[in-house]
């Protein structure tokens, strides 16, 4: 019993022991009930406050010059790798304003709504789901990406010159402005002004300028383009769908440059229009069957010291940074072109092909280490022939495709000294029940009886490489060619073993793919390179005033300098063995005219009836592709080389040699001057080439097909009587194309001098199926 029990004395409270103080219980549930509403209220208040605040900032968009011709707009400038000016990206582009919505075809309105904003007439100008995605990317994933913007939001962004900096806060502000705009303007007015302001490629701002650019010379629209008869008012479904599709990527879907991609995109828009009930099934069927565009499309005039190159770079800048920023953002773009090497490339072409009515040439030079394009000749005269043969001319490669077969054979463990029959061959085409034959002949029926794989490449033996390509698998060869740098589709029919592709290749891609050999099996590309890990043309881009980085369109990524990246495609052993074999083409084989006293490796290529002639080769420093032919159509070159046919070992090899001698001289003089300025002795360059395997040599180890990309910093400077060819004649059946003749055996050392080329005689057209001689003709 307690001592205080039964008394009036109240016991004192007992103090808890030290360290055992009782803590008050926190009512977490009640606190949560209090904080959540307060948080929601704060968010709503912030958003509401922001919307009210930006309402006062909503510009008077009736004042068109405020967003169409901003006083602060500045031309961007392109310079070469050493800082010398190449040309300007002018802001005075082709721009025509329509003031009446009835001047725009209803099909054009339907097409742009179908592909850009299906609920345009129903929404309030804001895409809440798009804002949510931006918030998740910006706050949670660390980087917002454009997605789901309405037409109204896109128009506001263009009008306010938002420059694609798309963090969640910028997107919120843009959404608030779009919301207020829908309360001030009608939907029809917003759509008209949007179509007046967007870029359609080829210098055309606004739908009327685009309609005139792409369809103004079409006989169906003859006479349109006046105030009383706008071209935009006459657009049919297939024309409207093409323009609507171009908006997403003005250069990627440019019908004059990428007609296949443009047609695919157009048909996607037409499908959406059909699904949404905007056109009938009959209209859809007729539109899909219609041609892309009629007449000629003249690209905007380019004032540049290297117009083919700068027009190519301009397309990339628009895709990467948007048209407004590219043309009016005051950017300074340091390209990869070297004006000294560009001058030497043009001189080499002009020295051997002076006749304006004869064949012309395309040349691409790529620095091996960086993957950067140093020189580009895309044609004879950009002003009269702006089609870029270096980047757009898809021509049949002929025997210049054989190194890909060699590389795949080496990867599979087939040795350079392996023996192959060198005689007329006949192969049964799979899937034809034995009815279709692929017959392979050598040039002038010249065979050696038996040849090694290495010797077959040296002297371009069709019999050997047709058999080798079929043995290792044409699909595997096609896949390897793509992984090495060919970005156009590569067919896997038997004729491809001799370069008879269903779709041709460009000099740019062929140079890029051969560069993989030069870099010991590494495919080199860059963070500012062309699409699909292509060559690099932009080394650095910055705001000319602030020297700060520039935001990529549709992202919040700010970029300034290109970074070199690589992907392993071939093992070093396979690449070096292939290089060694390819060097014998220059020292002993069909490419002897390319020899210039230093290490060089490469391959000649000649197509049926001498319609295309190639030499693609590389040194320790540089990979260069040279194509020679008639640009506008397939025409045999049977007498243009001093009365003899033009094969890969003639003009192309000579142009390649001339350029390499001059380019090496330019680079060596620079290196010597730099070393002298530093007090260093002259540098002696040495080259180690692995020996060519002979019969009985062990096969190389199969190389790794690929490896993880390695990000590395970009360096700041240049880095340092045999078998004849033949023709293969497939017998019957679709799917097999007439194969290419390999190059004739090399001529004696004395090379006939180039002569003025006579006008070409009338010649038969290319095969209808785009076969061996069939080059893909340039689009006007």
KOLROLO-39691 format. One record per residue (C-alpha): x, y, z; residue in one letter. Coordinates in steps of 0.02 Angstrom, whole numbers, padded with zeros to 5 digits, always signed. Layout:
XYZA...
***
This chain:
+00000+00000+00000X+00062+00176-00041X+00124+00285+00102X-00001+00420+00047X-00151+00307+00038X-00297+00365+00146X-00225+00541+00169X-00264+00710+00088X-00087+00728+00024X-00071+00723-00166X+00086+00634-00225X+00208+00733-00332X+00230+00673-00511X+00375+00558-00534X+00509+00625-00654X+00553+00500-00790X+00728+00432-00788X+00856+00526-00892X+00853+00475-01076X+00674+00413-01068X+00580+00578-01092X+00409+00546-01167X+00385+00624-01341X+00218+00695-01395X+00129+00588-01525X+00120+00672-01697X-00044+00660-01786X+00030+00619-01957X-00137+00583-02037X-00209+00750-01983X-00051+00838-02044X-00065+00753-02212X-00247+00806-02227X-00191+00983-02197X-00038+00986-02311X-00113+00904-02466X-00251+01034-02492X-00126+01172-02456X-00007+01100-02585X-00143+01084-02716X-00199+01260-02679X-00020+01322-02702X-00003+01233-02869X-00171+01298-02932X-00130+01473-02871X+00040+01468-02956X-00031+01410-03121X-00176+01532-03112X-00057+01673-03066X+00059+01628-03208X-00085+01626-03332X-00145+01795-03273X+00031+01864-03279X+00067+01806-03455X-00101+01873-03511X-00025+02046-03497X+00122+01986-03599X+00015+01919-03741X+00080+02016-03891X-00035+02100-04012X-00018+01968-04147X-00116+02076-04268X+00050+02168-04285X+00127+02042-04403X+00302+02117-04415X+00322+02084-04230X+00339+01899-04261X+00370+01886-04447X+00511+02010-04466X+00584+02033-04294X+00698+02182-04280X+00820+02074-04183X+00837+01942-04320X+01016+01915-04376X+01088+01809-04514X+01188+01658-04463X+01362+01635-04534X+01454+01477-04583X+01644+01467-04575X+01766+01331-04624X+01870+01228-04503X+02001+01367-04493X+01875+01507-04465X+01864+01574-04643X+01690+01629-04696X+01595+01512-04811X+01430+01603-04827X+01276+01671-04740X+01110+01590-04697X+01003+01736-04751X+00843+01780-04659X+00756+01856-04811X+00679+01691-04861X+00532+01667-04979X+00382+01723-04875X+00205+01763-04935X+00060+01808-04819X-00120+01760-04852X-00249+01870-04765X-00406+01771-04804X-00438+01593-04744X-00535+01557-04903X-00370+01574-04998X-00311+01410-04920X-00376+01244-04987X-00488+01151-04864X-00382+00997-04902X-00229+01090-04837X-00319+01133-04676X-00378+00954-04656X-00206+00882-04690X-00115+00989-04563X-00248+00959-04430X-00246+00771-04463X-00059+00754-04434X-00023+00893-04309X-00178+00917-04199X-00327+00803-04229X-00432+00890-04095X-00388+01066-04151X-00567+01128-04161X-00616+01047-03996X-00471+01086-03879X-00443+01248-03784X-00272+01275-03862X-00186+01176-03725X-00132+00994-03719X-00135+00947-03535X-00062+00776-03570X+00084+00859-03660X+00115+00969-03508X+00111+00815-03398X+00239+00726-03506X+00351+00880-03503X+00338+00887-03313X+00385+00704-03294X+00533+00722-03413X+00593+00885-03338X+00572+00847-03153X+00587+00658-03143X+00691+00607-03294X+00795+00764-03304X+00755+00822-03479X+00597+00883-03562X+00555+00838-03739X+00426+00917-03852X+00275+00809-03879X+00089+00834-03902X+00092+01023-03932X-00067+01088-04012X-00068+01194-04169X-00106+01344-04061X+00043+01308-03949X+00156+01286-04100X+00096+01451-04171X+00126+01541-04007X+00300+01467-03996X+00340+01528-04171X+00263+01700-04140X+00355+01723-03975X+00516+01654-04048X+00523+01524-03908X+00678+01448-03989X+00632+01272-03934X+00691+01289-03754X+00558+01173-03688X+00574+01152-03500X+00414+01130-03401X+00405+01315-03356X+00425+01374-03536X+00293+01249-03589X+00175+01312-03452X+00198+01491-03510X+00171+01439-03690X+00014+01345-03641X-00054+01496-03547X-00026+01605-03699X-00110+01476-03811X-00259+01468-03695X-00281+01657-03697X-00259+01663-03885X-00404+01542-03913X-00514+01661-03814X-00460+01808-03921X-00450+01733-04096X-00560+01613-04192X-00491+01441-04230X-00495+01479-04416X-00387+01633-04392X-00263+01537-04284X-00250+01402-04417X-00225+01531-04556X-00088+01622-04462X-00004+01458-04416X+00000+01405-04599X+00069+01577-04643X+00213+01561-04521X+00283+01385-04532X+00432+01329-04637X+00406+01205-04779X+00586+01187-04838X+00675+01251-04994X+00665+01428-04926X+00474+01431-04920X+00394+01513-04767X+00206+01497-04765X+00085+01388-04862X+00071+01503-05013X+00258+01512-05037X+00265+01322-05018X+00125+01294-05144X+00215+01404-05271X+00383+01323-05237X+00327+01142-05255X+00177+01156-05372X+00186+01326-05457X+00266+01255-05615X+00145+01108-05624X+00038+01121-05783X-00116+01089-05675X-00082+01252-05582X-00015+01356-05725X-00045+01540-05691X-00074+01525-05504X+00023+01632-05381X-00067+01798-05401X-00168+01895-05274X-00330+01842-05357X-00274+01663-05385X-00166+01596-05243X-00084+01428-05272X-00129+01374-05095X-00313+01384-05140X-00293+01251-05275X-00203+01117-05175X-00273+00942-05200X-00268+00806-05065X-00103+00729-05121X-00021+00901-05131X-00088+00959-04964X-00032+00796-04882X+00144+00819-04950X+00158+00995-04878X+00084+00942-04711X+00208+00800-04700X+00358+00911-04738X+00328+01021-04585X+00393+00891-04460X+00564+00887-04547X+00585+01008-04692X+00747+00929-04751X+00714+00749-04700X+00551+00747-04798X+00609+00863-04938X+00537+00782-05096X+00680+00849-05202X+00811+00768-05090X+00725+00618-05010X+00580+00575-05125X+00552+00402-05050X+00541+00467-04872X+00433+00612-04929X+00312+00494-05017X+00302+00381-04865X+00266+00530-04753X+00136+00599-04875X+00045+00432-04876X+00045+00428-04686X-00043+00596-04687X-00167+00533-04816X-00202+00380-04708X-00240+00492-04560X-00354+00600-04666X-00449+00445-04719X-00460+00376-04542X-00527+00542-04478X-00655+00555-04618X-00576+00707-04699X-00565+00626-04872X-00658+00482-04954X-00587+00312-04997X-00585+00360-05181X-00491+00521-05147X-00368+00425-05039X-00336+00296-05174X-00309+00429-05308X-00197+00533-05196X-00084+00387-05150X-00061+00349-05335X-00023+00530-05381X+00156+00591-05412X+00243+00689-05276X+00248+00855-05367X+00250+00924-05543X+00373+01036-05631X+00539+01094-05561X+00583+01150-05385X+00721+01280-05377X+00807+01283-05207X+00847+01453-05130X+00999+01538-05201X+01157+01505-05101X+01296+01634-05091X+01443+01527-05038X+01621+01480-05078X+01567+01297-05073X+01381+01298-05118X+01353+01111-05129X+01426+01087-04956X+01339+01235-04874X+01169+01190-04947X+01192+01016-04871X+01239+01093-04702X+01092+01213-04711X+00972+01065-04717X+01053+00991-04562X+01043+01156-04467X+00858+01175-04501X+00826+00998-04440X+00934+01016-04285X+00889+01193-04229X+00732+01243-04322X+00715+01359-04472X+00693+01521-04375X+00846+01496-04268X+00951+01432-04414X+00909+01579-04527X+00880+01720-04403X+00963+01667-04241X+01132+01748-04268X+01226+01584-04255X+01408+01554-04296X+01428+01381-04370X+01603+01312-04381X+01594+01178-04513X+01717+01037-04551X+01757+01096-04728X+01935+01150-04765X+01932+01284-04901X+02110+01242-04954X+02065+01059-04982X+01901+01111-05063X+02000+01215-05188X+02113+01068-05228X+01966+00951-05250X+01884+01066-05376X+02049+01088-05467X+02074+00901-05481X+01901+00877-05556X+01919+01023-05677X+02091+00963-05735X+02024+00799-05802X+01844+00843-05847X+01849+01016-05927X+01713+00987-06057X+01546+01059-05996X+01449+00940-06110X+01544+00785-06055X+01540+00683-05897X+01555+00767-05729X+01618+00708-05561X+01571+00704-05378X+01703+00698-05243X+01693+00678-05054X+01845+00682-04938X+01826+00626-04757X+01955+00641-04618X+01982+00464-04553X+02004+00503-04370X+01857+00622-04347X+01734+00569-04481X+01726+00751-04537X+01697+00801-04718X+01846+00905-04778X+01798+00932-04960X+01644+00905-05068X+01617+00927-05255X+01434+00898-05294X+01427+00947-05477X+01493+01065-05609X+01395+01223-05565X+01273+01244-05421X+01181+01391-05500X+01131+01290-05653X+01129+01115-05576X+01095+01123-05388X+01066+00935-05371X+01207+00875-05258X+01283+00721-05338X+01393+00692-05185X+01250+00677-05061X+01097+00642-05169X+01163+00550-05322X+01119+00368-05292X+01218+00274-05425X+01264+00092-05448X+01432+00054-05364X+01492-00086-05479X+01648-00175-05417X+01677-00043-05282X+01551-00147-05183X+01666-00300-05180X+01764-00249-05023X+01607-00279-04921X+01603-00458-04983X+01788-00474-04941X+01758-00409-04765X+01613-00528-04733X+01714-00674-04798X+01858-00631-04682X+01737-00614-04537X+01675-00790-04570X+01851-00858-04567X+01879-00876-04755X+02064-00839-04786X+02135-00719-04915X+02228-00866-04993X+02072-00974-05013X+02054-01038-05192X+01906-01001-05304X+01863-01049-05484X+01893-00910-05609X+01783-00958-05754X+01610-00923-05823X+01489-00968-05684X+01303-01005-05676X+01204-00999-05514X+01024-01051-05487X+00923-00913-05406X+00833-00974-05249X+00644-00978-05253X+00629-00994-05442X+00617-01185-05455X+00777-01183-05556X+00700-01073-05691X+00806-00920-05659X+00994-00922-05681X+01124-00796-05629X+01264-00807-05758X+01430-00722-05720X+01560-00674-05850X+01726-00584-05837X+01773-00439-05946X+01820-00501-06120X+01796-00678-06053X+01968-00665-05973X+01989-00798-05836X+02134-00870-05738X+02059-01040-05701X+02092-01028-05514X+02114-00872-05408X+02135-00829-05225X+02010-00718-05138X+02144-00583-05123X+02196-00591-05306X+02014-00588-05357X+01995-00417-05278X+02160-00352-05347X+02105-00386-05525X+01917-00371-05495X+01871-00549-05542X+01681-00561-05555X+01681-00751-05553X+01772-00757-05387X+01668-00624-05299X+01499-00683-05361X+01539-00854-05289X+01609-00782-05128X+01460-00667-05101X+01336-00808-05127X+01435-00924-05012X+01444-00802-04864X+01264-00746-04893X+01202-00592-04983X+01095-00540-04834X+01247-00541-04721X+01345-00439-04848X+01203-00314-04860X+01191-00302-04671X+01378-00274-04653X+01378-00138-04788X+01240-00048-04693X+01332-00061-04528X+01491+00005-04607X+01406+00163-04669X+01292+00135-04820X+01129+00219-04769X+01023+00181-04921X+00936+00011-04931X+01052-00128-04993X+00968-00267-05092X+01013-00448-05061X+00983-00521-05234X+01126-00614-05319X+01170-00467-05433X+01220-00366-05279X+01379-00471-05268X+01441-00372-05419X+01367-00206-05366X+01199-00224-05454X+01091-00145-05319X+00907-00105-05333X+00946+00066-05260X+01112+00152-05287X+01234+00226-05162X+01299+00403-05142X+01483+00452-05146X+01460+00519-04969X+01402+00351-04901X+01530+00249-04997X+01671+00359-04929X+01600+00343-04754X+01591+00153-04767X+01770+00138-04833X+01825+00249-04689X+01781+00102-04575X+01923+00004-04658X+02042+00150-04635X+01998+00163-04449X+02034-00021-04418X+01853-00076-04408X+01779+00073-04316X+01633+00167-04389X+01661+00349-04345X+01521+00475-04323X+01480+00620-04206X+01350+00699-04094X+01322+00838-04223X+01338+00721-04372X+01210+00679-04504X+01067+00559-04472X+01092+00373-04444X+01271+00393-04383X+01327+00475-04544X+01477+00587-04581X+01504+00749-04487X+01487+00922-04565X+01464+01032-04410X+01607+01047-04287X+01541+01186-04176X+01388+01298-04166X+01364+01445-04048X+01272+01608-04027X+01384+01735-04114X+01358+01866-03979X+01355+01768-03817X+01467+01623-03874X+01346+01509-03783X+01278+01340-03836X+01122+01320-03943X+00968+01219-03897X+00920+01075-04010X+00744+01090-04079X+00615+00996-03979X+00728+00966-03829X+00810+01057-03686X+00982+00994-03740X+01104+01136-03768X+01247+01089-03884X+01402+01177-03942X+01541+01059-03998X+01531+00897-04093X+01596+00746-04000X+01676+00601-04091X+01590+00433-04068X+01635+00262-04135X+01557+00091-04155X+01659-00065-04189X+01599-00155-04344X+01752-00258-04393X+01891-00328-04287X+02059-00243-04311X+02129-00401-04390X+01992-00413-04520X+02003-00227-04561X+02193-00230-04578X+02190-00387-04686X+02059-00310-04800X+02161-00149-04808X+02316-00245-04857X+02224-00332-04999X+02144-00169-05057X+02316-00088-05065X+02364-00211-05203X+02225-00138-05311X+02330+00021-05315X+02502-00059-05329X+02462-00201-05450X+02281-00202-05505X+02142-00103-05584X+02180+00056-05485X+02363+00082-05532X+02329+00258-05595X+02286+00308-05416X+02462+00269-05351X+02557+00423-05293X+02711+00359-05201X+02632+00337-05029X+02523+00205-04949X+02350+00197-05025X+02213+00065-05030X+02049+00065-05124X+01941-00011-05258X+01884+00035-05433X+01706+00015-05493X+01628+00017-05665X+01448-00019-05712X+01373-00098-05866X+01409-00006-06029X+01523+00110-05930X+01379+00213-05862X+01460+00245-05692X+01644+00244-05645X+01714+00248-05468X+01872+00251-05370X+01856+00246-05181X+02015+00239-05079X+02102+00294-04922X+02270+00338-04848X+02320+00352-04666X+02240+00524-04661X+02090+00529-04773X+01959+00428-04866X+01902+00495-05035X+01765+00436-05153X+01762+00493-05335X+01617+00458-05452X+01618+00503-05638X+01468+00497-05754X+01330+00596-05836X+01221+00675-05702X+01051+00686-05785X+01031+00512-05856X+01119+00348-05882X+01235+00369-06031X+01376+00251-06079X+01549+00328-06076X+01627+00221-06213X+01749+00341-06294X+01775+00486-06173X+01945+00428-06107X+02053+00472-06258X+01943+00365-06366X+01931+00225-06238X+01793+00184-06113X+01787+00271-05944X+01816+00138-05810X+01854+00160-05626X+02039+00151-05660X+02036+00299-05780X+01968+00472-05738X+01910+00426-05560X+02081+00356-05512X+02170+00503-05592X+02061+00632-05503X+02086+00538-05339X+02275+00538-05361X+02283+00722-05409X+02180+00772-05258X+02278+00663-05138X+02445+00735-05194X+02381+00913-05172X+02291+00879-05007X+02443+00795-04932X+02551+00941-04985X+02432+01065-04900X+02425+00964-04740X+02613+00929-04737X+02652+01114-04759X+02539+01157-04612X+02615+01023-04501X+02790+01081-04547X+02749+01263-04509X+02672+01217-04341X+02821+01110-04292X+02943+01245-04346X+02850+01374-04242X+02871+01258-04092X+03055+01227-04127X+03026+01044-04170X+03112+00946-04311X+03013+00898-04466X+02896+00751-04441X+02925+00591-04541X+02767+00493-04575X+02779+00303-04583X+02649+00177-04629X+02643-00006-04581X+02539-00116-04693X+02509-00299-04645X+02571-00424-04774X+02446-00499-04893X+02404-00679-04850X+02453-00810-04978X+02377-00982-05012X+02395-01086-04856X+02395-00939-04738X+02286-00966-04587X+02120-00880-04595X+02100-00727-04486X+02001-00736-04328X+01822-00685-04352X+01799-00507-04292X+01673-00439-04171X+01515-00382-04258X+01490-00235-04144X+01531-00154-03980X+01465-00020-03867X+01486+00157-03927X+01632+00251-03852X+01613+00437-03821X+01778+00529-03843X+01829+00709-03861X+01849+00772-04038X+02026+00819-04091X+02051+00995-04156X+02148+00964-04316X+02184+00851-04463X+02251+00679-04419X+02366+00630-04473X+02428-00463-05839X+02293-00498-05715X+02114-00550-05726X+01998-00430-05809X+01828-00384-05746X+01672-00442-05828X+01487-00431-05855X+01360-00545-05774X+01203-00576-05872X+01055-00644-05773X+00942-00742-05886X+00761-00716-05837X+00644-00672-05698X+00608-00525-05587X+00716-00484-05439X+00883-00517-05524X+00967-00366-05598X+01096-00364-05732X+01262-00368-05640X+01402-00245-05662X+01559-00266-05764X+01716-00265-05660X+01854-00150-05714X+01963-00195-05862X+02142-00245-05829X+02255-00095-05794X+02329-00005-05941X+02516+00019-05965X+02603+00146-05855X+02592+00281-05987X+02424+00363-05958X+02340+00451-06104X+02311+00634-06064X+02132+00692-06041X+02052+00761-06197X+01903+00869-06227X+01750+00757-06215X+01637+00757-06368X+01450+00775-06341X+01376+00605-06297X+01294+00507-06435X+01118+00444-06416X+01121+00289-06306X+00991+00166-06246X+00905+00206-06082X+00943+00116-05921X+00855-00049-05890X+00678-00022-05830X+00707-00121-05672X+00849-00007-05618X+00973-00146-05647X+01158-00147-05672X+01174+00006-05776X+01023+00084-05697X+01073+00233-05595X+00941+00321-05495X+00921+00482-05596X+00935+00647-05507X+00773+00733-05466X+00761+00897-05562X
***
